[in-house]
Amino acid sequence: MIDIISAKDSIRLDQETINSKIYTKNQLIQNAGREIAFHLIDNIHNPFNKTFICIAGNGDNGMDAITCHKILIKNSVNSSLFIIDRSKVKASFLDGVAYYSKIENIDFASYDVIVDGIFGTGLNRQVTGNFADVINKISKCKNVVSIDIPSGVFADTGIALGPSVNASSTITFTYPKISHFIGEGYKKSGELFIYEIGHHEDSINSNIKLIRDEDISNKIKPYLKDNDKYMNGKVLTLTGSAKYSGASILSGKAALKSGAGIIKQIFPSSLDNYFTNFIEAVDCSIDDKNLGFLTNSSFELIRNEFHWPDCFLIGPGISSHKKSLSLIKNILLTYKNKCVLDATALNSINYKSDKFRNTPESSILTPHYNEFSKMIDVPVEVFKSDIIKHIKKVSKFLENRILVLKGPNTVIADGQNNIYVIEKGTYNLGTAGTGDILSGIISSYVASGYTLIDAAIIGASIHSHISFILMSKNIRSITASEMFSYINHSQNHFLNYHD
C-alpha cells in the first residue's frame, strides 16, 4: 500500500527533509525538475522533434517548471519558458534563461507539449487574473503534463472552483495526493506518474492508502483442491422485486462466479417463473400475495434462514415501498451475522438518528454517491465538495462495519479511521447492474472466510480490474451481465501477479 497524502503532509514532507539536512530546498527543486525533464524525454514520442513550453507560477511548482526547462534545453530539446509573474522569481534563478512573460505573445496551442507548473498543493482559493487567463487557454490544449496536481484543482478535495487544467498526465513526487483519486481531480490528472526525489519518507504515516495490484496478490488465496461447496461459502440473498428482478440474478451469479459454493435466494412467490430460471441457486419462495415484493408478514419465514448463510446479501433490486422497507429494517435489527447491504437496504438505514446502531455490526455497506448522501442526509453536491471529510466523519461510527463507496474510484473505510482507495477506476462501469455485480463478488469473499475489510478490498479490486481490462480492449461500455466472463480473468490476474 502507498500513503496518499494531504497538502499539509506535502508541506511537512518538504520541511522535514530540509530540516534533516538530507537535501536543501534548492536541491529538492533540482531533483524534481530533473525527474520531470527526463520523464518527458523518455515518455514523449520523438521528443527531439517536438516543441515544449514550460509554464511557471509563483511557488515551488514554478521553480520545478523552470528547472525542467533548463534541463530540456541542456539536452537539446526545443523548449520555451513562460513565467506568469516575473516579480515572484529570484533573478539568480533565471541567469542566462530566456523566457516569455506576456500572455499575448504566446500561442499555447502551437506547442506539442505543455508543462503545467502554475499551481501545486498549496492552492486554497479560486484562480483569478492572469493565472486564470493562462489556465483557460491551456485547458483547451491536448498534451498537458501537470506538475504535482493539475493547476486549479484543490489538493485535499479534488474540486476546482474556477478554471483548471485538464492534464493528459500528472507527475508527482514520493506520494500521490488525495486529489489524484477524488472529485474532478481524478479525471483532470490523467495518467499518474510518481517519482522519488529524496524526501524523508519515514515522516509520513497517512491513514489514507492506495491499494495496488501487489497488495491484492498478497491477500487473495488460491482455491484449495479439496474444498466442497459448503467450504467455499454459503450466500443467502434477499434481493429483487417485480420492478427490479434482474438485480437478484446479477448479484447471485456474481457470487457464484467469484467462488461462493452455494447460493440460496429468497424471493416473492409471484416471481417464481423468473427466479427459478437461475438454475444454479437454491430457491426459497415466499408467498407475497401477488404484491411483487415481500413485507413484514414474511419476516418469521426469513428469520428461519438466519442460521444458514456465511454471508447474507440484502438489498439489490428490493422494492422501496414502505412495507418492504419496514421488513428490511426489522431484518437489520434482528440479524447478527456477516452481511452485505446494498441498494434498498441502505435506504433503511437512518444514520442521522442512530449512527448505525440498528445495522448489523458485521456488515459491509456498498452505497454509490447518491445513496451515501441520502443515508447521511447531506446534499450530494455538498458531499462531493469534500468526499474524504464526509467519509472520515461517518467512519467514526462504523465500529466493525465497512463502508464501500462506489464512484469513479472506489473508496473503502473502516471504523479505525483507515481509508483505502482502489488504484484503478470504474468510470466505464456506470451502467445499471454493475453495482449488483460488486455486491455479489464481495459477498462471495465474505462467505469464504475473508475478513470484512479484506473481502471489501479484494472484491472492489476485482470489480475495478474488470474495468481496466475493458479499457485495455477499448470497450467503453458494457452491460452488467457481460462482466461475468471477466471475473475469473480478474481473479487470475491477482493470483498470478508475482509469477
Secondary structure by P-SEA (a helix, b strand, c coil): cbbbbcaaaaaaaaaaaaaaccccaaaaaaaaaaaaaaaaaacccccccbbbbbbbcccaaaaaaaaaaaaaaaaccbbbbbbcccccccccccccbbbbccccccccccccbbbbcccccccccccccaaaaaaaaaccccbbbbccccccccccccccccccccccccccccccccccccccccccccbbbbbbcccccccccccbbbbcaaaaaaccccccccccccccbbbbbbccccccaaaaaaaaaaaaaacccbbbbbbbcccccccccccccccccccccccccccccaaaaaaaacccccbbbccccccccaaaaaaaaaaaacccccccccccccccccccccccccccccbbbbbcaaaaaaaacccaaaaaacaaaaaaaaacccccbbbbbbccbbbbbccccbbbbcccccccccccaaaaaaaaaaaaaaaacccaaaaaaaaaaaaaaaaaaaaaaccccccccccccaaaaaaaaaaaccc
